Amino acid sequence: MTITKDMSIMEVVQKYPDTVEVFMNSGMGCLGCAAAHFENIEQGALAHGIDVDGLMEGLNAVVPQA
């Protein structure tokens, strides 16, 4: 798995721009908010009531696998 739930939201967005659409479609449209700079993916997903495992699958589906 390339992206893990302990990674920072902004770190993932900056490194893998294709993930923005996945975040937005899952209900995490607050990528520009201050919390996105220090929250990890799991924290953000839980705060928005989003299924973390489903989000992780979606994020990893759009990034190139090594």
Secondary structure, 3 states (H helix, E strand, C coil): CCCCCCCEHHHHHHHCCCHHHHHHHHCCCCCCCHHHHCCEHHHHHHHCCCCHHHHHHHHHHCCCCC
